[in-house]
Amino acid sequence: EMLLSRNTRPLRSIDMGALPAVAALGCTVDIAYNVLALKVAGASDITPTLNCRAKGKSNMRIQLQLDDSVTVLDTPVITRDYPPGVSKADVYQGLGQLYGLAGSGMTPFPFNANKRGLYSAIVKASECVNTQSGTLPGKYTVCQGYVTNNTDGWRVDVENINGVNLTF
């Protein structure tokens, strides 16, 4: 049987038995493309999905740091599927957790003397997060807030560990 293309040139017939193989190859190509795109975006733990796509993981961390060398307190790493990645709401929740952990008495952070300054630092970091329209892949500090009325150098860091985050 002959098929006609739009310009009416004859085409060879398509072996209908080959369509599952073509479909499978197409799925493999789709997955490979998605894996490559996720690697470029810096996602981790990339796995194929049932719909011929791939998903990865994006991670962010919120830290209370003293100067540039001592991390005093980390919230648990925030991990989300990518796409879409870690959201602004996830980070706001993590900043709230950080305040609670800092006040727990289980860290060397002088909470009672600095709770207003820490609150101010969290507000500054939150305002910065709110202005973000997506992070670049890689590990770096996205936003900071310095604890006010403190001469020791305490600060709150919002850090991108991997993936593209804060897009929503």
C-alpha angles and dihedrals in degrees: 000000000000125000125206124224124214091272089050096244111144115255126198114258119262118243101234090203089065095059096090090053091048090048091050091049089049090053090050090051091048091051092047091051092049092048090052092048091050091050090052088050089053097244120159133212093031114192133172119249130216093253095064094264135102134233130204137183129255122199138196133175135202118211140184106215137185111215115319099304111049125065104197100177136014125188113221111283109268108230124185136165115268120250103066098019132192112341130218088247089057090054093046088054090049091051089054089050090051091056091051093047092048090054094048094090091236096107134062089243108121093232100171092053094043109031093113091047091048090049089052091050091051091050090051091049090047092051090051092049089051091059094053119106096185135326126245118244116269141058115296144119110275100181138005137192122192120219104247123226090024124114096187095081101249116168144165116236127196105201131193108217098179143331133036109297143169094045091134 
